[in-house]
Amino acid sequence: MQYCVHAHTAVAIDVGLSSDEIRALRGEIPIEVAFTDDSERRLIRWIDAMAGATGPVPSTVWDDVRASFAAHLLVELGVTIGATLFLNRFATGFELPTSAATAERLEEAGMQ
């Protein structure tokens, strides 16, 4: 799990997410503190529901995300969620180590 958190944190830094946004996505602060846009919060709730689902995603979550995002985007994101879950499980199962370079970058950013 540590490898996945480190890898995704490094990508989040690379794409320009703020420190608060990264910390919120890591579960360190509430999502509502870092993400004030309703559409972004709806999308995060949907992603969390998709990633943690043991059954259908609740219709209220679907209704909320569909109000802000086109169906084709949700399909693309759904495929990305599935691929990411597979890669996370793979990395965790094999206990892949975080590279020294990534660990150093995260430490410099205060995100170890």
Secondary structure, 3 states (H helix, E strand, C coil): CHHHHHHHHHHHHHCCCCHHHHHHHCCCCCHHHHCCCHHHHHHHHHHHHHHHCCCCCCHHHHHHHHCCCCHHHHHHHHHHHHHHHHHHHHHHHCCCCCCHHHHHHHHHCCCC
